[in-house]
Amino acid sequence: MVEVGAKAPSFSVLDHTGKKVSLESLRGKKVVLWFYPKADTPGCTAEGCAFRDRQAEFEKLGAVLYGVSFDTVAENAAFAQKFGFEFPLLCDTERQIGIAYGACATAKDTYAKRIAYLISETGTVLKAFPKVEAAAFPQQVLEMLTA
């Protein structure tokens, strides 16, 4: 895991719409970067839907949501469409983000660990979540932002 207070590792990958997303492009906003093992599986769906249902609350607090998995653009696009996710799902097919953030050990790992980070507007790690409960985590991090 990246240490709290450290600079969040830079990344640049495609999201589920095929758009290139970099951490640097998100400066000025708090970022909830949540890793999930596999698109359209029960736990990942519960977590994604819980974020979807609270997205407006996160936006009011100046926070943006970015899910990360090792799924392809097509797999994540189908997942986002099926459940109405309006936030980007990053397609870390080469495990660049996963390795940098401790969601996997090697580029051969099949699935990302279910971990998350809250990153500041300036790109430093405010909070690291080494293990999250899929359905409860979105509310937990929302409460942290409002405290």
C-alpha angles and dihedrals in degrees: 000000000000111000122249108259093027123118109266110246114259120245141175120192141140121271124217091276093055093254118139112241125191129183089234090060089061096059113132093039134080109245127211103201109189125180121210129186104229137357117250097014121128100258094040091048092050091050094044093048091049089053091045091053091052100037095110090053091052091049092052087056092051094252127132127205125227122177117200129200137149091248123121124255089257094050093048092043090055090047093050093046095047093053101030098246110175095183123085122269109205117220105217095179092155092047091237094139094034093057094042093051099038097251089126138009102223142013088254095062110118100210138027119241114249097253134131146196137207108214124195128236088260095051103259124130110256096177136003121205109200092186129013135188104236102223097035101042099080091057091044094055091042090055089049090054092051095046 
